[in-house]
């Protein structure tokens, strides 16, 4: 992964938003310094997500990112002047918008709120910019633009992401409590640790079984750790790890539902 790829991978949501902002607020193209300013401006809004007052990005990093976009066909570069001037290609503007609204970091609460703010506030302006190029965009793309820039569609997709995590956590919590109950019951009945391991493995196989069988894992542990993991840890993990997360996700789901 190149250095441009690395910083873009970590901060793509804000860089994509800055690229769209600089396009919306400049005429006839933009310069590297404009992009740097908008990246720092937008990340300053979210300074709690960064060290300092926002993303401290260097000129060379911005240059590499812009060259990456040129190589991808998202930007055109005019080098006739002393400072290169950049402008979006028609497909580049649509691709940047798509990347913005489908960013992989959106599961994080603060990032989704940032996206919702940007799209709900500026969706009309962004749509106008994109549809200015409708002569070079198929009708299907024009419909896609309206879909991408609908704030309620963002909320619905986010609700689906969060609900999926809630479902997974609820399954984990339920299984952990059942596993703990089985282990403790068998211990009270005087069953050996090997017998408990075999029963637990049959009833509740874990997701990494293809790498190492649960029984193999348990039997590789020191006796005191084995006892802790087999008898005490499942329910403790449910109550101190997954149930608090589950509560957070449910509250988050309620908060984003209120955006509608």
RAHU-V58852 format. One record per backbone hydrogen bond with DSSP energy under -0.5 kcal/mol. NH is the residue of the N-H (numbers start at 1). CO is the residue of the C=O. If there is no record, write none. Layout:
NH:CO  NH:CO
This chain:
6:2  7:3  8:4  9:5  10:6  11:7  12:8  15:11  16:12  17:13  18:14  19:15  20:16  21:17  22:18  23:19  24:20  25:21  26:23  30:86  35:31  36:32  37:33  38:34  39:35  40:36  41:37  42:38  43:39  44:40  45:41  46:42  47:44  49:46  50:47  54:51  56:54  57:55  62:58  63:59  64:60  65:61  66:62  67:63  68:64  69:65  70:66  71:67  72:68  73:70  74:69  75:69  76:87  78:85  79:77  85:78  86:30  87:76  89:74  93:89  94:90  95:91  96:92  97:93  98:94  99:95  100:96  101:97  102:98  103:100  106:103  107:104  108:105  111:108  112:108  113:109  114:110  115:111  116:112  117:113  118:114  119:115  120:116  121:117  122:118  123:119  126:122  127:123  128:124  129:125  130:126  131:127  132:128  133:130  134:131  136:133  137:134  141:138  142:138  143:139  144:140  145:141  146:142  147:143  148:144  149:145  150:147  151:149  153:150  154:150  155:151  156:152  157:153  158:154  159:155  160:156  161:157  162:158  163:159  164:160  165:161  166:162  167:163  168:164  169:165  170:166  171:167  172:168  173:169  174:170  175:171  176:172  177:173  178:174  179:175  180:176  181:177  182:178  183:179  184:180  185:181  186:182  187:183  188:184  189:185  190:187  191:186  196:192  197:193  198:194  199:195  200:196  201:197  202:198  203:199  204:200  209:206  211:208  212:208  217:213  218:214  219:215  220:216  220:217  221:218  226:222  227:223  228:224  229:225  230:226  231:227  232:227  232:228  233:228  234:229  236:232  237:233  238:234  239:235  240:236  241:237  242:237  243:238  245:241  246:242  247:243  248:244  249:245  250:246  251:247  252:248  253:249  254:250  255:251  256:252  257:253  258:254  259:256  260:257
